[in-house]
Amino acid sequence: MTGLLHAFVLDGQGGGRLLCDLSEVKSVIHKEPLWLHFDYSFDETTEWLKQQTFLDDWEREALTADETRPRTANGDEGLLVFLRGVNLNPKQSPEDMVSIRCFANDKLLITCRKRHIMSAQDMLASLKKSQGAKSIGELLSTLVMRLSVRMQDIIWQIEEQLDEFEDAMESSEQLPNYQQLSTLRRQTIGLKRYLKPQKLAISELLLAKIAWLDEDHRHMIEEASNALSRYIEELEAAIERAQVIQNAITNHQNEQLNQRMYVMSVVAALFLPLGFLTGLLGVNIGGIPGTEWGGAFAFFVIMLVVLTGGIGVYFKRKGWL
């Protein structure tokens, strides 16, 4: 394998043709609108990028770096845009967002990723059906939009889970699972961590003076930016809701504990005099009254019952029972 996932030449009508390998790329690069999609974890990808004279060293390093944050930067011969999408891969956490790095100019879009990103697969499927982007500008703006749209489902899932937790709190039948709530809150914070810089990166993209991004493309990117603003607000609200639910669970558990401790304290108070009397009469020394009377035990038991009843009546009048 070479690290090249696909090379697609746009025909300007929403479709185009796939190239088989990098050897065919040489004949069309910078001549026809071309989308190159790489897996940057392959050494072959790094080597191919090093051979391209239109890329500076810092641009090549940025496209293959292990860690990046969303941002937009101007290069000598193109624009660098680093974005992230929610991780929808099997057995992966959504907040562990997938990074995609882009280099774009009027004739070329290079995208690099390590893990599968479904937005790119959707775009390729649309191009194969001749229903995709007609230019590099539309291709880039479509990618930005699709990355934003896919986040909505995850945010809806978070809100639905919070609704279920709140319903459980109101019904009082069963408290929400505290561990699940903590995991959900951690996921929400993780998503917000990347969405804020992504919003800034898209805003910088809108401010870039690039001729190949026309008004329609900018409008699409602006819609993605507005969607991100809404997502950030929803995530902030979700974090606050999760905190409120966590506090409610803690208060409810503390209240239950206090009630149990109160019951135990009342029981201890009821039996404290009884324990004192039985302990006093249980000492093994002479002079204990009733040792020669056969009815002494029955009398003592009756006295204890009466004493317990008297204490209970006293607690009831005080409102302690």
ZAMARGU-4260 file (C-alpha; in steps of 0.2 Angstrom, whole numbers, plus 5000, padded with zeros to 4 digits):
<rodrens>
0) 5000/5000/5000 | 5006/5018/4996 | 4995/5028/5009 | 4985/5035/4995 | 4967/5031/4998
5) 4960/5039/4982 | 4964/5052/4969 | 4949/5059/4960 | 4949/5071/4946 | 4934/5083/4946
10) 4926/5086/4929 | 4917/5102/4934 | 4900/5094/4933 | 4899/5085/4950 | 4908/5070/4945
15) 4925/5064/4938 | 4936/5050/4937 | 4947/5040/4949 | 4965/5038/4946 | 4973/5021/4950
20) 4989/5026/4958 | 5002/5041/4961 | 5010/5038/4944 | 4994/5044/4936 | 4994/5059/4947
25) 5009/5067/4939 | 5000/5070/4923 | 4985/5079/4930 | 4992/5088/4946 | 4990/5107/4944
30) 4982/5105/4927 | 4965/5098/4932 | 4955/5100/4948 | 4962/5085/4959 | 4957/5078/4976
35) 4971/5068/4984 | 4966/5059/5000 | 4980/5051/5010 | 4983/5041/5026 | 4998/5050/5033
40) 5003/5036/5045 | 5011/5028/5029 | 5030/5032/5026 | 5025/5033/5007 | 5014/5047/5010
45) 5028/5057/5019 | 5040/5053/5005 | 5028/5059/4992 | 5024/5075/5001 | 5043/5078/5002
50) 5045/5077/4984 | 5032/5090/4980 | 5041/5107/4978 | 5025/5117/4980 | 5025/5112/4999
55) 5036/5120/5011 | 5044/5110/5025 | 5033/5117/5038 | 5018/5113/5028 | 5023/5095/5025
60) 5027/5093/5044 | 5010/5100/5048 | 5001/5088/5036 | 5009/5073/5044 | 5011/5079/5062
65) 5005/5067/5076 | 4995/5080/5085 | 4986/5095/5078 | 4973/5107/5084 | 4960/5115/5072
70) 4967/5130/5063 | 4969/5139/5046 | 4986/5145/5039 | 4991/5153/5023 | 5005/5145/5013
75) 5015/5151/4998 | 5005/5141/4986 | 4989/5136/4995 | 4979/5136/5011 | 4981/5125/5026
80) 4965/5120/5035 | 4966/5108/5050 | 4949/5102/5056 | 4942/5088/5067 | 4926/5077/5065
85) 4917/5067/5078 | 4924/5049/5079 | 4910/5038/5072 | 4922/5023/5070 | 4916/5006/5079
90) 4921/5004/5097 | 4927/5022/5097 | 4922/5037/5108 | 4914/5052/5099 | 4924/5064/5109
95) 4940/5057/5103 | 4939/5067/5087 | 4947/5062/5071 | 4959/5075/5063 | 4959/5079/5045
100) 4972/5090/5037 | 4970/5100/5021 | 4980/5109/5009 | 4970/5118/4995 | 4972/5129/4981
105) 4962/5132/4965 | 4967/5116/4957 | 4972/5104/4971 | 4965/5098/4987 | 4976/5086/4998
110) 4968/5079/5013 | 4977/5068/5026 | 4970/5058/5040 | 4975/5043/5050 | 4958/5036/5056
115) 4943/5034/5045 | 4933/5049/5043 | 4915/5046/5036 | 4913/5064/5029 | 4927/5061/5016
120) 4919/5044/5011 | 4902/5052/5009 | 4910/5066/4997 | 4918/5052/4987 | 4902/5043/4985
125) 4893/5058/4979 | 4907/5062/4966 | 4906/5044/4960 | 4887/5047/4957 | 4891/5063/4948
130) 4882/5072/4962 | 4897/5080/4971 | 4907/5096/4971 | 4911/5104/4955 | 4927/5113/4960
135) 4940/5113/4974 | 4932/5127/4983 | 4915/5118/4983 | 4925/5102/4989 | 4933/5111/5003
140) 4917/5120/5009 | 4907/5104/5007 | 4920/5095/5019 | 4918/5109/5032 | 4899/5108/5031
145) 4899/5089/5032 | 4910/5088/5047 | 4899/5101/5056 | 4883/5092/5051 | 4888/5075/5058
150) 4891/5083/5075 | 4873/5086/5077 | 4868/5068/5079 | 4880/5066/5093 | 4874/5082/5102
155) 4856/5076/5100 | 4861/5059/5108 | 4869/5068/5123 | 4853/5079/5125 | 4842/5063/5125
160) 4852/5055/5138 | 4851/5070/5149 | 4833/5070/5147 | 4832/5052/5152 | 4842/5056/5168
165) 4831/5071/5172 | 4815/5060/5170 | 4823/5047/5181 | 4826/5060/5194 | 4809/5067/5194
170) 4801/5050/5195 | 4811/5045/5210 | 4809/5027/5205 | 4828/5024/5202 | 4842/5036/5202
175) 4853/5038/5186 | 4869/5029/5186 | 4882/5041/5192 | 4896/5033/5182 | 4886/5034/5166
180) 4882/5053/5170 | 4901/5056/5173 | 4906/5048/5157 | 4893/5058/5147 | 4899/5074/5155
185) 4917/5070/5151 | 4912/5066/5133 | 4903/5083/5132 | 4918/5092/5139 | 4929/5083/5126
190) 4919/5088/5112 | 4918/5107/5117 | 4937/5106/5119 | 4939/5104/5100 | 4924/5113/5094
195) 4929/5130/5100 | 4946/5131/5091 | 4937/5123/5076 | 4925/5138/5076 | 4940/5149/5076
200) 4948/5140/5062 | 4932/5141/5051 | 4931/5160/5055 | 4949/5162/5049 | 4945/5153/5033
205) 4930/5165/5030 | 4942/5180/5032 | 4955/5172/5020 | 4956/5182/5004 | 4955/5168/4992
210) 4948/5170/4974 | 4943/5151/4972 | 4931/5152/4986 | 4916/5161/4979 | 4901/5168/4988
215) 4891/5151/4987 | 4906/5142/4995 | 4908/5156/5009 | 4890/5155/5012 | 4891/5136/5015
220) 4906/5138/5027 | 4897/5152/5036 | 4882/5140/5039 | 4895/5128/5046 | 4902/5141/5057
225) 4884/5146/5063 | 4880/5128/5067 | 4896/5126/5077 | 4891/5141/5087 | 4875/5133/5091
230) 4883/5116/5095 | 4895/5125/5107 | 4880/5133/5116 | 4871/5117/5117 | 4887/5108/5124
235) 4889/5121/5137 | 4871/5119/5142 | 4873/5100/5142 | 4888/5102/5154 | 4878/5113/5166
240) 4863/5101/5165 | 4875/5086/5169 | 4882/5096/5184 | 4865/5100/5191 | 4860/5081/5189
245) 4876/5076/5198 | 4872/5088/5212 | 4854/5082/5213 | 4860/5064/5214 | 4873/5068/5228
250) 4860/5078/5238 | 4848/5064/5236 | 4861/5051/5242 | 4866/5062/5257 | 4847/5064/5261
255) 4845/5045/5261 | 4861/5043/5272 | 4855/5056/5284 | 4838/5048/5286 | 4846/5031/5289
260) 4858/5039/5302 | 4843/5048/5310 | 4833/5031/5312 | 4848/5023/5319 | 4851/5037/5331
265) 4832/5036/5337 | 4834/5017/5339 | 4850/5020/5349 | 4841/5033/5360 | 4827/5021/5363
270) 4838/5006/5369 | 4851/5017/5378 | 4841/5017/5395 | 4837/4998/5393 | 4855/4994/5390
275) 4860/5004/5405 | 4847/4995/5416 | 4851/4978/5410 | 4870/4981/5412 | 4867/4988/5429
280) 4857/4973/5435 | 4869/4961/5426 | 4884/4964/5437 | 4889/4949/5447 | 4890/4956/5465
285) 4879/4955/5480 | 4864/4966/5484 | 4855/4965/5468 | 4836/4967/5472 | 4824/4953/5466
290) 4836/4939/5467 | 4825/4930/5480 | 4808/4934/5472 | 4801/4923/5458 | 4792/4937/5449
295) 4806/4949/5448 | 4811/4945/5430 | 4793/4947/5424 | 4792/4964/5434 | 4808/4970/5426
300) 4803/4965/5409 | 4786/4975/5411 | 4796/4989/5418 | 4807/4990/5402 | 4792/4989/5391
305) 4784/5003/5400 | 4800/5013/5400 | 4802/5010/5381 | 4784/5016/5378 | 4786/5031/5388
310) 4802/5036/5379 | 4793/5033/5362 | 4778/5044/5368 | 4790/5058/5373 | 4799/5057/5356
315) 4782/5057/5347 | 4777/5073/5356 | 4794/5081/5352 | 4791/5077/5334 | 4807/5066/5333
320) 4797/5051/5327
</rodrens>
